[in-house]
Every structure is written in structure tokens, then in C-alpha cells.
């Protein structure tokens, strides 16, 4: 990943410029690891794999749920179904969910962001 290293939070809505090699590039920065792209900005996400996807991992998403119409969840190289109780907890505030591979989620996020949709993404880094 090229560009200055990122370690925390960048405010605002930014497209994902690149993904792979264990991280992401956005806002002229690069970050190793998973990220949350929320209405408030992009932050690091301490989730290394789909097995760590639980309600606690989505606490920051739930905190901004009223500003999110669509939540894209990138589960890595493979699509991993979320447990039914977690799906319902995330849908409860009115968000629509789509679980897919991280690459597809990043590309879809960029399209919906360009359309000025109220989109958020939870993206697990892929190698």
C-alpha cells in the first residue's frame, strides 16, 4: 500500500482507492488491517477474520445506524454468513445489509458513495 500510513480515524466520506495486501488505501493514506467506513469517517477496525464478527464488533456501526441506509459487510476472500441473531440486531435500526467478499463490498461501497447514498461498510482486510 502506497501513501502515508494511517493509524486511527479520518473524518468524512471517502472512496476506497485500493484493497489487498492486508489493508486498504483511501484519502491518500494507507492502512494495514480492517476498516469501518461510516458516515462520520473511516476508522481502523480490530477484526481480523469473520469469526470475530459479533455485536461488539459492530458497536460503532450501531452508534451511527440512524445515518446508515445500507451496510455492506466484507467478510474477506469468502462470503461468510452472519449468525441470524446478529443479522436481526443490525437490521433492527432499519439498516439494509449485504454480506459479500471484501473486494465486492469495497467496489459496491464506492458506487453507492458516488450516488450519494447513505452507505457504510465494514471491511475485513484480505492478503
Secondary structure, DSSP 8 states (H G I E B T S, - for coil): --SEE--SEEES---EEEEETTEEEETTEEEESEEEEETTEEEEE---SGGG-STTTTHHHHHTGGG-SEEEEE-SSS-----HHHHHHHHHTT-EEEEE-HHHHHHHHHHHHHTT--EEEEE----
